[in-house]
Amino acid sequence: MNWITKKEGDALVVADSKDSNHLKRIEHGIIMGKKVLFQDVGEELDPVLDNVLSKSLTTVGRTVCVKLGDREIEYNENFKLFITTRMANPTYTPEVSTKVAVVNFTVKESGLEE
């Protein structure tokens, strides 16, 4: 998590899963083309994010949109979503696993050698 904040700096929008406004922060990031860090996520992701994770985009005229919840919002191609968890070994459903790239940063060189 620290390397993301150092790399992206002020351009990073942080949304915490415990915060009631996390969807508003993600929505703002999608519209403005920001990089969003969605942190402290558990094993279940909010179904509202399904269209964002699968990049189910629609075109309305010249505008590219994505459905977030019950609203269609403008999608900026520069948008990136990073999802982090504090869980040591999270198990996600196959539906989620096919939509995201899971990277385990707790792996150490000795574990890879084994």
Contacts in CASP RR format, 6 or more apart in sequence:
PFRMAT RR
TARGET T0000
AUTHOR 0000-0000-0000
METHOD contacts of the structure
MODEL  1
MNWITKKEGDALVVADSKDSNHLKRIEHGIIMGKKVLFQDVGEELDPVLD
NVLSKSLTTVGRTVCVKLGDREIEYNENFKLFITTRMANPTYTPEVSTKV
AVVNFTVKESGLEE
1 37 0 8 1.000
1 39 0 8 1.000
1 84 0 8 1.000
4 12 0 8 1.000
4 37 0 8 1.000
4 82 0 8 1.000
4 84 0 8 1.000
5 12 0 8 1.000
5 14 0 8 1.000
5 37 0 8 1.000
8 35 0 8 1.000
8 37 0 8 1.000
11 34 0 8 1.000
11 35 0 8 1.000
12 34 0 8 1.000
12 35 0 8 1.000
12 36 0 8 1.000
12 37 0 8 1.000
13 25 0 8 1.000
13 26 0 8 1.000
13 28 0 8 1.000
13 29 0 8 1.000
13 34 0 8 1.000
13 35 0 8 1.000
13 36 0 8 1.000
13 37 0 8 1.000
14 25 0 8 1.000
14 36 0 8 1.000
14 37 0 8 1.000
14 39 0 8 1.000
15 21 0 8 1.000
15 22 0 8 1.000
15 23 0 8 1.000
15 25 0 8 1.000
15 26 0 8 1.000
15 36 0 8 1.000
15 37 0 8 1.000
15 38 0 8 1.000
15 39 0 8 1.000
16 22 0 8 1.000
16 39 0 8 1.000
16 40 0 8 1.000
17 38 0 8 1.000
17 39 0 8 1.000
17 40 0 8 1.000
17 41 0 8 1.000
17 42 0 8 1.000
18 40 0 8 1.000
19 25 0 8 1.000
22 38 0 8 1.000
23 46 0 8 1.000
23 48 0 8 1.000
23 68 0 8 1.000
25 36 0 8 1.000
26 36 0 8 1.000
26 38 0 8 1.000
26 49 0 8 1.000
26 52 0 8 1.000
26 68 0 8 1.000
26 81 0 8 1.000
27 68 0 8 1.000
27 73 0 8 1.000
28 34 0 8 1.000
29 35 0 8 1.000
29 36 0 8 1.000
29 76 0 8 1.000
29 79 0 8 1.000
30 36 0 8 1.000
30 52 0 8 1.000
30 66 0 8 1.000
30 68 0 8 1.000
30 73 0 8 1.000
30 74 0 8 1.000
30 75 0 8 1.000
30 76 0 8 1.000
30 79 0 8 1.000
31 73 0 8 1.000
31 74 0 8 1.000
31 75 0 8 1.000
31 76 0 8 1.000
32 76 0 8 1.000
33 76 0 8 1.000
33 77 0 8 1.000
33 78 0 8 1.000
33 79 0 8 1.000
34 78 0 8 1.000
34 79 0 8 1.000
35 79 0 8 1.000
35 80 0 8 1.000
35 81 0 8 1.000
35 82 0 8 1.000
36 79 0 8 1.000
36 80 0 8 1.000
36 81 0 8 1.000
36 82 0 8 1.000
37 82 0 8 1.000
37 84 0 8 1.000
38 81 0 8 1.000
38 82 0 8 1.000
38 83 0 8 1.000
38 84 0 8 1.000
39 83 0 8 1.000
39 84 0 8 1.000
40 84 0 8 1.000
40 85 0 8 1.000
40 86 0 8 1.000
41 83 0 8 1.000
41 84 0 8 1.000
41 85 0 8 1.000
42 85 0 8 1.000
42 87 0 8 1.000
42 90 0 8 1.000
43 85 0 8 1.000
43 87 0 8 1.000
43 90 0 8 1.000
43 91 0 8 1.000
43 92 0 8 1.000
45 53 0 8 1.000
45 83 0 8 1.000
45 92 0 8 1.000
45 96 0 8 1.000
48 68 0 8 1.000
48 69 0 8 1.000
49 68 0 8 1.000
50 56 0 8 1.000
50 99 0 8 1.000
51 66 0 8 1.000
51 67 0 8 1.000
51 68 0 8 1.000
51 69 0 8 1.000
52 66 0 8 1.000
52 68 0 8 1.000
52 81 0 8 1.000
53 81 0 8 1.000
53 96 0 8 1.000
53 99 0 8 1.000
53 100 0 8 1.000
54 99 0 8 1.000
55 66 0 8 1.000
56 66 0 8 1.000
56 67 0 8 1.000
57 64 0 8 1.000
57 65 0 8 1.000
57 66 0 8 1.000
57 75 0 8 1.000
58 64 0 8 1.000
58 65 0 8 1.000
58 66 0 8 1.000
58 67 0 8 1.000
58 72 0 8 1.000
59 65 0 8 1.000
60 72 0 8 1.000
63 74 0 8 1.000
64 74 0 8 1.000
64 75 0 8 1.000
64 77 0 8 1.000
65 72 0 8 1.000
65 73 0 8 1.000
65 74 0 8 1.000
65 75 0 8 1.000
66 72 0 8 1.000
66 73 0 8 1.000
66 75 0 8 1.000
67 73 0 8 1.000
83 100 0 8 1.000
88 106 0 8 1.000
90 102 0 8 1.000
92 100 0 8 1.000
92 102 0 8 1.000
END
